[in-house]
Amino acid sequence: MIESKILSNVNDITRNLINDYIQKHGITLNAFSKLVGINQPILFKFVNYKKNVSTKTIEKVGKFFNQ
């Protein structure tokens, strides 16, 4: 089932989306965190140190990309 594969890789997929957006738009992680409404230190640890975040945070990123 494709949904289970996506769920098992949701953190990596989200990191890649964030990094691609930052590079494409030439903005900082801090600027992105303000756009999405996520605390910058949390996002920094998630992107750079591969720390996991809450599902609520993942949902915020998803909603941002679905606007």
BALOBA-1460 file (C-alpha; in Angstrom, 3 decimals):
// residues 67
<rec num="1" residu="m" x="0.000" y="0.000" z="0.000"/>
<rec num="2" residu="i" x="1.456" y="3.352" z="-1.041"/>
<rec num="3" residu="e" x="0.116" y="5.183" z="2.026"/>
<rec num="4" residu="s" x="2.072" y="2.983" z="4.408"/>
<rec num="5" residu="k" x="5.278" y="3.622" z="2.440"/>
<rec num="6" residu="i" x="4.683" y="7.380" z="2.623"/>
<rec num="7" residu="l" x="3.997" y="7.193" z="6.358"/>
<rec num="8" residu="s" x="7.171" y="5.236" z="6.984"/>
<rec num="9" residu="n" x="9.193" y="7.957" z="5.231"/>
<rec num="10" residu="v" x="7.225" y="11.042" z="6.263"/>
<rec num="11" residu="n" x="10.102" y="12.702" z="8.131"/>
<rec num="12" residu="d" x="12.567" y="12.337" z="5.253"/>
<rec num="13" residu="i" x="9.961" y="13.460" z="2.717"/>
<rec num="14" residu="t" x="9.164" y="16.535" z="4.822"/>
<rec num="15" residu="r" x="12.853" y="17.415" z="5.264"/>
<rec num="16" residu="n" x="13.376" y="17.186" z="1.515"/>
<rec num="17" residu="l" x="10.348" y="19.395" z="0.811"/>
<rec num="18" residu="i" x="11.629" y="22.035" z="3.239"/>
<rec num="19" residu="n" x="15.189" y="21.983" z="1.886"/>
<rec num="20" residu="d" x="13.984" y="22.129" z="-1.725"/>
<rec num="21" residu="y" x="11.683" y="25.072" z="-0.965"/>
<rec num="22" residu="i" x="14.431" y="26.981" z="0.853"/>
<rec num="23" residu="q" x="16.881" y="26.482" z="-2.014"/>
<rec num="24" residu="k" x="14.336" y="27.255" z="-4.745"/>
<rec num="25" residu="h" x="13.194" y="30.485" z="-3.080"/>
<rec num="26" residu="g" x="16.585" y="31.571" z="-1.740"/>
<rec num="27" residu="i" x="15.377" y="32.029" z="1.822"/>
<rec num="28" residu="t" x="16.741" y="31.013" z="5.199"/>
<rec num="29" residu="l" x="15.346" y="28.330" z="7.459"/>
<rec num="30" residu="n" x="14.384" y="31.123" z="9.851"/>
<rec num="31" residu="a" x="12.325" y="32.837" z="7.140"/>
<rec num="32" residu="f" x="10.670" y="29.530" z="6.264"/>
<rec num="33" residu="s" x="9.818" y="28.861" z="9.907"/>
<rec num="34" residu="k" x="8.037" y="32.225" z="10.065"/>
<rec num="35" residu="l" x="6.082" y="31.478" z="6.886"/>
<rec num="36" residu="v" x="4.916" y="28.146" z="8.251"/>
<rec num="37" residu="g" x="4.430" y="29.250" z="11.867"/>
<rec num="38" residu="i" x="6.817" y="26.758" z="13.445"/>
<rec num="39" residu="n" x="9.344" y="27.631" z="16.125"/>
<rec num="40" residu="q" x="12.721" y="28.029" z="14.359"/>
<rec num="41" residu="p" x="14.821" y="25.982" z="16.845"/>
<rec num="42" residu="i" x="12.433" y="23.038" z="16.455"/>
<rec num="43" residu="l" x="12.605" y="23.243" z="12.685"/>
<rec num="44" residu="f" x="16.396" y="23.627" z="12.792"/>
<rec num="45" residu="k" x="16.814" y="20.439" z="14.840"/>
<rec num="46" residu="f" x="14.376" y="18.600" z="12.571"/>
<rec num="47" residu="v" x="16.134" y="19.596" z="9.339"/>
<rec num="48" residu="n" x="19.765" y="19.560" z="10.453"/>
<rec num="49" residu="y" x="19.941" y="16.933" z="13.183"/>
<rec num="50" residu="k" x="17.173" y="14.636" z="11.953"/>
<rec num="51" residu="k" x="15.254" y="14.966" z="15.205"/>
<rec num="52" residu="n" x="11.622" y="13.977" z="14.877"/>
<rec num="53" residu="v" x="8.815" y="16.474" z="15.398"/>
<rec num="54" residu="s" x="5.188" y="16.134" z="16.376"/>
<rec num="55" residu="t" x="2.520" y="15.194" z="13.875"/>
<rec num="56" residu="k" x="1.034" y="18.671" z="14.406"/>
<rec num="57" residu="t" x="4.277" y="20.199" z="13.107"/>
<rec num="58" residu="i" x="4.273" y="17.878" z="10.085"/>
<rec num="59" residu="e" x="0.651" y="18.873" z="9.439"/>
<rec num="60" residu="k" x="1.580" y="22.583" z="9.512"/>
<rec num="61" residu="v" x="4.265" y="21.989" z="6.896"/>
<rec num="62" residu="g" x="1.826" y="19.973" z="4.794"/>
<rec num="63" residu="k" x="-0.843" y="22.674" z="4.973"/>
<rec num="64" residu="f" x="1.719" y="25.285" z="3.933"/>
<rec num="65" residu="f" x="2.643" y="23.289" z="0.829"/>
<rec num="66" residu="n" x="-1.029" y="22.710" z="-0.019"/>
<rec num="67" residu="q" x="-1.924" y="26.414" z="-0.050"/>
